[in-house]
Amino acid sequence: MEEEKKIRLGVSIGDLNGIGCEVALRTFEDNRMFDFCTPVLFASNKVISFQKKQLGITIDFNGVDNASKALDNKLNVVNVWKENIKTEFGKATPDGGKYAIKSLRAAVNALKNNEIDVLVTAPINKNNIQADDFKFPGHTDFLAQELNGQSLMFMVTDKLRVGLLTDHIAVKDVAKAITTKLICDKVRTMMASLKMDFGIRKPKIALLGINPHSGDNGTIGLEDDKIVKPAIEKLFNEGNLVYGPYSADSFFGSNNHQNFDAILAAYHDQGLIPFKTLSFGKGVNYTAGLSKVRTSPDHGTAYEIAGQGKADHNSFKEAVFSALEIYKNRLDYLELTKNPLKKQPTKKSA
């Protein structure tokens, strides 16, 4: 019997002055990880050698010039650049951003060309990545441009899933950015992801209100009555199990989130504060709604501990396992829906 082909997992290395390299290398220092996938880091031989030595990480790697040449049972490194780069742990430098983007672009191109199957992105700094040819607030918006589909920032663990209507925008701009159409689009994307990526046949989704106490019938704001409720009604009439808007201040504390397969929050901190409080170190940032699978750990560059060997790699490892599981779930879903069983004619009674 032919051995099942291993999933080729790409890693964009993130800000070289942060903990991205460390958590990636620590994850694959455990050679049992090679049983699950073939990892491919997009960086340079020189950078990885320096990081290994600096952090005391004992792992061999295989340098390649193209991800398609990656070897199973090895940590593979695509040599995206050859020049020497000065690593300044804990500092947000122009080079830190420049080479984070070089790594990301190379990894995404490999993903689009099917040289890798899934992508895990190490953390970047949203300030030093800005350049003439890269004006995005983060990974999600860039990936939405590069990969087909409607992106949704989806924070997930095995027990909690929180998506965002709006992600990296100023709080003062949140209310005017949310429309009934946006809500409907994001809910439909979330529904499709829950079915295809997480194997949930009939997902149940909760929407959090925009204003405190969901506006208190217009006393604190009209957006929940005029925008959110009509969207929920429209979606429910289409056959979707969508409920709300729920008052965000008590929703998680009352454990109401346990009654739903996913929660859609109005803005970044409304969703991520409770998510990270309940799941920090175990959470995964998943970009749902795209043609390819991309995950990321739930933390940032952590400059304050970079280069000190203190970084916890558990969230990165969870991001790896989530990417692999979602990829397999998608294959199963596509197989099931490709040739649906035809309804058999009812036999007549004798």
C-alpha positions as CSV (number, residue, x, y, z in Angstrom):
1,M,0.0,0.0,0.0
2,E,1.4,3.4,-1.0
3,E,2.4,5.5,2.0
4,E,0.3,8.6,2.5
5,K,2.0,11.8,1.4
6,K,2.9,14.0,4.3
7,I,1.5,17.5,4.5
8,R,4.1,20.1,3.6
9,L,3.8,22.8,6.2
10,G,5.3,26.2,5.4
11,V,6.5,28.7,8.1
12,S,7.0,32.4,7.5
13,I,9.6,33.4,10.1
14,G,8.2,36.7,11.3
15,D,10.2,39.5,12.9
16,L,13.8,38.2,13.3
17,N,14.2,40.3,16.4
18,G,11.2,38.7,18.1
19,I,10.5,35.1,19.2
20,G,9.2,33.8,15.9
21,C,12.3,31.8,15.0
22,E,12.6,30.5,18.6
23,V,9.1,29.1,18.8
24,A,9.3,27.5,15.3
25,L,12.7,25.9,16.0
26,R,11.6,24.7,19.5
27,T,8.5,23.1,18.0
28,F,10.5,21.1,15.5
29,E,13.3,20.3,17.9
30,D,10.9,17.5,18.9
31,N,11.5,15.1,16.0
32,R,8.1,13.5,16.7
33,M,6.6,16.5,14.8
34,F,8.1,15.0,11.6
35,D,5.5,12.2,11.9
36,F,2.8,14.7,11.2
37,C,4.2,17.0,8.5
38,T,7.2,18.1,6.6
39,P,8.1,21.6,7.8
40,V,9.6,24.2,5.5
41,L,10.9,27.5,7.0
42,F,11.2,30.5,4.7
43,A,14.3,32.4,5.9
44,S,18.0,31.9,5.3
45,N,20.6,29.3,6.3
46,K,22.6,32.1,8.0
47,V,19.7,33.3,10.1
48,I,18.6,29.9,11.3
49,S,22.2,28.9,12.1
50,F,22.6,32.1,14.2
51,Q,19.3,31.6,16.0
52,K,20.2,28.0,16.8
53,K,23.5,29.0,18.3
54,Q,22.2,32.0,20.2
55,L,19.3,30.0,21.7
56,G,21.1,26.7,22.3
57,I,18.7,24.8,20.1
58,T,19.9,21.5,18.8
59,I,18.3,20.7,15.5
60,D,19.8,19.9,12.1
61,F,18.2,21.4,9.0
62,N,18.2,20.8,5.3
63,G,18.8,23.9,3.1
64,V,16.9,24.1,-0.2
65,D,16.4,26.7,-2.8
66,N,12.8,25.8,-3.4
67,A,10.1,24.3,-1.2
68,S,9.3,21.6,-3.7
69,K,12.7,20.1,-2.9
70,A,11.9,19.7,0.9
71,L,12.8,16.3,2.4
72,D,10.5,14.4,4.7
73,N,11.7,13.8,8.3
74,K,13.8,16.9,8.1
75,L,13.5,20.6,9.0
76,N,13.8,22.3,5.7
77,V,14.9,25.9,5.2
78,V,14.3,27.8,1.9
79,N,17.1,30.2,1.4
80,V,15.0,33.3,0.6
81,W,18.0,35.7,0.9
82,K,21.8,35.2,1.2
83,E,23.0,38.4,2.6
84,N,24.0,38.8,6.3
85,I,21.4,40.3,8.5
86,K,22.1,41.8,11.9
87,T,19.8,40.4,14.5
88,E,18.9,42.8,17.3
89,F,16.7,40.9,19.7
90,G,14.1,43.0,21.3
91,K,14.2,45.9,18.9
92,A,11.8,47.0,16.2
93,T,14.2,47.7,13.4
94,P,13.6,48.4,9.7
95,D,15.4,45.2,8.8
96,G,13.2,43.2,11.1
97,G,10.2,44.3,9.1
98,K,11.8,44.1,5.7
99,Y,12.9,40.5,6.1
100,A,9.7,39.4,7.8
101,I,7.9,40.5,4.6
102,K,10.5,38.8,2.4
103,S,9.8,35.6,4.2
104,L,6.0,36.1,4.1
105,R,5.9,36.8,0.4
106,A,8.1,33.8,-0.4
107,A,5.9,31.5,1.7
108,V,2.6,32.8,0.2
109,N,4.0,32.4,-3.3
110,A,4.9,28.8,-2.5
111,L,1.4,28.3,-1.0
112,K,-0.2,29.7,-4.2
113,N,2.0,27.4,-6.4
114,N,1.1,24.3,-4.3
115,E,4.8,23.9,-3.2
116,I,3.5,23.8,0.4
117,D,0.0,22.7,1.5
118,V,-0.6,25.0,4.5
119,L,1.1,28.1,6.1
120,V,1.8,29.0,9.7
121,T,3.0,32.6,10.2
122,A,5.2,33.7,13.0
123,P,4.5,37.1,14.6
124,I,5.3,40.4,12.8
125,N,5.4,44.0,14.0
126,K,2.6,45.9,12.4
127,N,4.6,49.1,12.4
128,N,8.0,48.1,10.9
129,I,6.5,46.0,8.1
130,Q,5.0,49.1,6.4
131,A,6.7,49.9,3.1
132,D,5.9,51.3,-0.3
133,D,4.8,47.9,-1.6
134,F,3.3,46.6,1.7
135,K,0.6,48.8,3.3
136,F,-1.4,46.3,5.3
137,P,-2.2,46.4,9.1
138,G,-1.3,42.7,9.4
139,H,-1.3,39.2,7.9
140,T,-5.1,38.9,7.4
141,D,-5.5,41.8,5.0
142,F,-2.5,40.8,3.0
143,L,-3.6,37.2,2.7
144,A,-7.1,38.4,1.7
145,Q,-5.5,40.1,-1.3
146,E,-3.3,37.2,-2.3
147,L,-5.6,34.3,-1.8
148,N,-9.2,33.9,-3.1
149,G,-12.1,34.3,-0.7
150,Q,-13.6,36.6,2.0
151,S,-11.3,36.6,4.9
152,L,-12.4,36.3,8.6
153,M,-10.1,36.6,11.6
154,F,-11.0,33.6,13.6
155,M,-9.4,32.8,17.0
156,V,-9.9,29.2,17.8
157,T,-9.2,26.5,20.4
158,D,-10.8,23.1,20.8
159,K,-13.6,24.6,23.0
160,L,-13.8,28.3,21.9
161,R,-14.1,30.0,18.6
162,V,-14.3,33.8,18.3
163,G,-14.5,35.7,14.9
164,L,-14.3,39.4,14.3
165,L,-16.5,41.7,12.3
166,T,-13.7,44.3,12.2
167,D,-10.2,43.6,13.2
168,H,-7.3,46.1,13.0
169,I,-9.2,49.4,12.8
170,A,-9.4,52.2,15.4
171,V,-12.2,51.9,17.9
172,K,-13.6,55.3,16.8
173,D,-14.2,53.9,13.3
174,V,-15.9,50.6,14.4
175,A,-19.6,51.7,14.4
176,K,-19.5,53.3,11.0
177,A,-17.6,50.3,9.5
178,I,-20.3,47.8,10.5
179,T,-23.2,47.4,8.1
180,T,-25.9,44.8,7.8
181,K,-24.2,43.5,4.6
182,L,-20.8,43.1,6.5
183,I,-22.5,41.1,9.2
184,C,-24.2,38.9,6.7
185,D,-21.0,38.3,4.8
186,K,-19.0,37.5,7.9
187,V,-21.6,35.2,9.3
188,R,-21.8,33.3,6.0
189,T,-18.0,33.0,5.9
190,M,-18.0,31.7,9.5
191,M,-20.8,29.3,8.7
192,A,-19.0,27.9,5.7
193,S,-15.7,27.5,7.7
194,L,-17.4,25.8,10.7
195,K,-18.9,23.2,8.2
196,M,-15.8,22.7,6.0
197,D,-12.9,23.4,8.3
198,F,-14.3,22.1,11.7
199,G,-16.7,19.4,10.6
200,I,-19.8,21.0,12.3
201,R,-22.9,20.0,10.3
202,K,-25.4,22.7,11.7
203,P,-23.4,25.5,13.3
204,K,-24.9,27.7,15.9
205,I,-23.5,31.3,16.1
206,A,-23.9,34.1,18.6
207,L,-23.5,37.8,17.7
208,L,-22.3,40.3,20.3
209,G,-23.8,43.8,20.3
210,I,-21.9,46.8,19.2
211,N,-22.9,49.0,22.2
212,P,-23.0,48.4,26.0
213,H,-26.0,46.3,26.8
214,S,-26.6,46.0,23.0
215,G,-27.8,49.6,23.0
216,D,-30.6,49.2,25.7
217,N,-33.3,49.6,23.1
218,G,-31.6,52.7,21.6
219,T,-30.8,54.4,24.9
220,I,-27.0,53.9,24.4
221,G,-27.0,53.7,20.6
222,L,-29.1,52.7,17.7
223,E,-26.7,50.5,15.8
224,D,-27.8,47.2,17.4
225,D,-31.4,47.9,16.6
226,K,-30.9,49.3,13.1
227,I,-28.0,47.2,11.8
228,V,-27.4,44.1,13.9
229,K,-30.9,42.9,14.5
230,P,-32.0,43.2,10.8
231,A,-28.9,41.2,9.8
232,I,-29.7,38.4,12.3
233,E,-33.3,38.3,11.2
234,K,-32.2,38.0,7.5
235,L,-29.7,35.3,8.3
236,F,-32.1,33.3,10.4
237,N,-34.8,33.5,7.7
238,E,-32.2,31.9,5.3
239,G,-32.0,28.9,7.6
240,N,-28.9,29.9,9.7
241,L,-28.8,29.4,13.4
242,V,-27.7,32.9,14.3
243,Y,-28.7,34.6,17.6
244,G,-28.2,37.9,19.4
245,P,-27.2,40.6,19.8
246,Y,-25.9,39.6,23.2
247,S,-24.5,42.1,25.7
248,A,-20.8,41.5,25.5
249,D,-20.0,42.4,29.1
250,S,-21.7,39.4,30.6
251,F,-21.7,36.9,27.7
252,F,-18.5,35.1,28.5
253,G,-18.7,35.5,32.3
254,S,-22.1,33.7,32.4
255,N,-20.6,30.9,30.2
256,N,-23.2,31.6,27.6
257,H,-20.4,31.1,25.0
258,Q,-20.5,27.4,25.8
259,N,-24.0,27.2,24.1
260,F,-22.6,28.1,20.7
261,D,-20.1,26.7,18.1
262,A,-18.7,30.2,17.5
263,I,-19.1,33.8,18.5
264,L,-18.9,36.9,16.2
265,A,-17.6,40.0,18.0
266,A,-18.0,43.5,16.7
267,Y,-14.4,44.6,17.1
268,H,-10.9,43.4,18.0
269,D,-10.7,43.9,21.8
270,Q,-14.4,42.9,22.4
271,G,-13.5,39.4,21.1
272,L,-9.8,39.0,21.9
273,I,-9.8,40.1,25.5
274,P,-12.1,37.3,26.6
275,F,-10.6,34.8,24.2
276,K,-7.0,35.4,25.4
277,T,-8.1,35.5,29.0
278,L,-9.7,32.1,28.6
279,S,-7.2,30.5,26.2
280,F,-3.9,32.3,26.2
281,G,-1.0,30.1,25.2
282,K,-3.4,27.6,23.6
283,G,-5.2,29.8,21.1
284,V,-4.7,29.9,17.4
285,N,-5.3,32.7,14.9
286,Y,-6.9,31.2,11.8
287,T,-7.7,33.1,8.7
288,A,-11.0,31.6,7.6
289,G,-12.7,32.0,4.2
290,L,-9.6,31.7,2.0
291,S,-8.7,29.2,-0.6
292,K,-5.7,28.1,1.5
293,V,-5.1,27.3,5.1
294,R,-3.2,29.7,7.3
295,T,-2.8,29.8,11.0
296,S,-0.7,31.7,13.5
297,P,0.0,31.6,17.3
298,D,-2.1,33.9,19.5
299,H,0.8,36.1,20.7
300,G,3.0,38.8,19.2
301,T,6.7,39.3,18.7
302,A,7.3,39.4,22.5
303,Y,10.4,41.6,22.1
304,E,10.8,41.8,25.9
305,I,11.9,38.1,26.1
306,A,13.4,37.7,22.6
307,G,16.7,36.0,22.4
308,Q,16.6,34.8,26.0
309,G,15.3,31.3,25.5
310,K,12.2,32.0,27.5
311,A,9.5,31.8,24.8
312,D,6.7,29.3,25.2
313,H,6.2,27.5,21.9
314,N,2.9,25.8,22.8
315,S,0.7,28.3,20.9
316,F,2.9,27.9,17.8
317,K,2.7,24.1,18.1
318,E,-1.1,24.4,18.4
319,A,-1.1,26.5,15.2
320,V,0.8,23.7,13.5
321,F,-1.7,21.1,14.6
322,S,-4.7,23.3,13.8
323,A,-3.4,23.9,10.3
324,L,-2.9,20.2,9.7
325,E,-6.4,19.3,11.1
326,I,-8.2,22.0,9.1
327,Y,-6.4,20.9,5.9
328,K,-7.5,17.3,6.5
329,N,-11.1,18.4,7.3
330,R,-11.2,20.4,4.1
331,L,-10.1,17.3,2.0
332,D,-12.8,15.2,3.7
333,Y,-15.5,17.8,3.2
334,L,-14.6,18.3,-0.5
335,E,-14.7,14.5,-1.0
336,L,-18.0,14.2,0.7
337,T,-19.6,17.1,-1.2
338,K,-18.0,16.3,-4.6
339,N,-20.2,13.4,-5.4
340,P,-23.1,13.5,-3.0
341,L,-25.1,10.2,-2.7
342,K,-28.1,10.3,-4.9
343,K,-31.4,9.7,-3.2
344,Q,-32.4,6.1,-3.8
345,P,-35.9,5.6,-5.1
346,T,-38.4,4.3,-2.6
347,K,-39.2,0.7,-3.1
348,K,-42.9,0.0,-3.6
349,S,-44.6,-2.4,-1.3
350,A,-45.3,-5.9,-2.6
